[in-house]
């Protein structure tokens, strides 16, 4: 399992070293930046699992760093460090996208616990979103973000029309569709071209069936049309 990558941003070297030492014990890979500008450069060039970010820095403060990365669509957890304990500062930090707020001085053990908790929660959220962006039917897995279809976790090379056809079938398993219904849903036209349907069904079968001559998944319902099933 790869180590979680943490970026620690603080203009006090002693604070950075203390945090790094604590996170090293948790088997995390720690990167350091001594200013906001350096942090933004590192974030642009690397992918991190969490950022520990000091608010008070001379060049670009932590709040401005958060604004910039959130504007870029970077939604990894950010844990703010601050010498201030005012509610206003906490509310401001949360309002612009911080996930947590720790006041200096702090316990390294508490910081580590919060870092692990936020990473775990973020991974759970991302896994949930990824699951929602997929449809799984039998050995087939269709990703709505990439529009790629896999069988037994191996990608099937498909043309655009074949992709739309398998997507439609997977969204409607075990239902019988006439050629007219398929043509209307895939081609978006009302004038039916029977030959096109038959050609694409044949092509799709050669790519997804174990034995295209004896199709198991895309079944012909004689006199009506086709049915996609994994039963």
N, C-alpha and C positions, 0 to 999 in steps of 0.2 A: 504494500500500500504506500502511495506517495505521501510525503510529508506535507502538512498544511503550510502555505507560504504566508507569512505575516510581515507587513511593513510597519515599522515603528518610526514615527516622525516626531522629533523633539529637538529643540536647539540646545538642550542640556545633555552633554555626552554621558554624564553619570547616570541620568535617568534611562537613556537608551541602553546602556550596558546592563543596568539592573534588570530591565524588562527582558532583554535578550537572554540573560542568564536564566531567568525564570522560565521563559518559553522554550529554551533549549532543553530543559529538564523534561518538558512535555513532548519532546521529539518533534518540535516544530522548526521549520526553516525560517530564520529571521533575517530580514533586510532592514537597513537603517538609512534614514535621511535626516540631515541636520537643519533643514529649512523647507519651507513650503514649495519653493521653486524646484528643488531637487526631488521632492516627493512627487510632484506632478510629472516630472520627466520619467521617474521610475514607474509610475502607474501607467504611463503611456506605452512603455516598453515591456512591461511585465504583467502577468496575471496573478493577483493576490487573492487569498481567501478572506483576509480581514486586515483592516488598517487601525493601528493605535495612533491617535493623532492629537498632538498638543494644540491648544487653542492659541496661546500667546507666543507668536514668533515674529521676528523683526521684518522679514521680507513679505511673505504672504501668510496671513494667519490661518489657523485651522478651519475657521468657519468659511473663509473664502475657498480653501481647498475643497471642502465638501460641496460647496455650490458648483464649482467647476466640474467635479467628477460626476455629480448627479445630473448636471446639464448634459454631459456626454453619455448618459444612460448607464453609467457604472453603478450597479446596485449592491455591491458587496458590503458587508457590515462595517461600520465605522464606530470605533469606541473613542470618545473624546476624553482628553486629560485636561484638567484646569486647576489652577490655584484658587479659583473663585468658587464659592459655594452658594451663590445667589440663585434663587429660583428663576430670575429673569434670564440668566445665562443658560441655564438648563433648558428652559422653554425655547429660547432662540436656537440652541443647538439641535434639539429634537425637531423644531419646525423646519429646518433646512435639510434634514435628512440624516442626522446622527442616530445611531441605534442604541447608544448607551453613553453614560457620562460618569466619570470617576474623578473625584476631587483629590488633589495632592495635599498632603502625603497619603499614600495608599498602601495597602497590603499587596505584595506581589502574588500571594496565594489567591486573593480575591480577584485580582486582575486576570490571572490565568483561568480561574473558574468561569469568569464572564466571557473571556475569549472563546473557550471551548463551547460554552453554551450557545453563543451567537453563531459560531461556525456550524454547530450541529443543527440549529434551527434553520439556518440559511440553506443547508444542504437538503433538509426535509422539504422546505418550500420549493426549491428548484426541482426536486424529484417529483413532487406533486404536480408541478406545472408541466414537466416533461411527460408525465403519465397522461395528463389531460390532453396533451397534444398528439396522442397516439390512439390508434384503434387496432386492437389485436383480435384476429379471428383465426383460430386453429394455429397453424404454423406461420401465418402471415401477420406482418406488423407494418402498418402504414403510418408514416410520420407526417402530420399536417404542416409542420414548419418547413421541412425540406422537400416534401412531396416525393419521398423515396419509399419504396416498398421492399421489404425483406421477407425471405422465406427461410425459416430455421436460422434466423440472424445473419443470413447472407443476402446482400442486396441483389435485387433482380433488375437488370438493365431494361428499361421500358421507354417507349416513345411517349410523347405527350398524350396522345389519344389512348394508348394502352394504360397509361397512368390513371387517367380519368375513369377508364372503364373498370379497373380493379378497385379504385377508390369507391366508385358507385356500388359495385358488388359487395365490398366489405361493409359498407354502411347499411346494406340491405340483404343480409345473408338469409338463405333459405326461402327467398321470395322468387316467384316466377315472373319474368318480364318478357313482354313481346318485343319483337324487333323494333316496332314502332316506339315503344316506351324507351328502349335503350337509345335509339337514335335521337329522340326528342331530348333526353336528359344529357347525353354526351355531346352530341353535335349541336343541340339547340335549334334544330330545324324540324319542320313538320313534313317536308317532302322526304320520304323514306328511300334510302338506297340500301336494299337488302344485301347487295354484294359487299359493300363496305363493312356492314356489321359482321358478315360471315368471315371476311378476311381478317378483321381485327380480333375476332374471337379465336380464329385459328392461330394467329400470331401469339396471342396471349397464352393460349394453351401450351404452345411449344416452350414457353418460358416458365410457366408455373406448375405444369403437370409432370408427374413422375413418368407417365406414359401418355403422351398427347393423343395417341390413337385410341386410347381407352380412358377418356378424361374422368377424373374423380371429383375435381373441384368445380369446374364449369360444365354443368350437365345440360344436354339438349333435351328440352321437353317438346316432343314431337307435336307439331301442329300449333304450338303456342309460342315458344321462344327458348329462353335460357334461365337457369337457376345456378346461383353460386352457393355451394355448401361445403362444409368440412366434416360433416357427420358421416 
